[in-house]
Amino acid sequence: MRAFAVQARLERARFLLEETTLRVGEVARALGYTDVVLFTRQFSRYAGVSPSGYRRDRRDGRLGAG
């Protein structure tokens, strides 16, 4: 059950990184993380790229739609 909750938070993070201009720390806090480093680590494992890298790649059209 915990893995599902983490996955759901990270999916929400993807949305926030794509659709808002919130800073990475703000995204982390909006999702209930108190430690930005933990958020960045979990997101990087999940998406294969850091949150800022994910946003940059999406903006530059380097990542697919899903």
Rosetta blueprint (number, residue, H / E / L):
1 M L
2 R H
3 A H
4 F H
5 A H
6 V H
7 Q H
8 A H
9 R H
10 L H
11 E H
12 R H
13 A H
14 R H
15 F H
16 L H
17 L H
18 E H
19 E H
20 T L
21 T L
22 L L
23 R L
24 V H
25 G H
26 E H
27 V H
28 A H
29 R H
30 A H
31 L L
32 G L
33 Y L
34 T L
35 D L
36 V H
37 V H
38 L H
39 F H
40 T H
41 R H
42 Q H
43 F H
44 S H
45 R H
46 Y H
47 A H
48 G L
49 V L
50 S L
51 P H
52 S H
53 G H
54 Y H
55 R H
56 R H
57 D H
58 R H
59 R H
60 D L
61 G L
62 R L
63 L L
64 G L
65 A L
66 G L
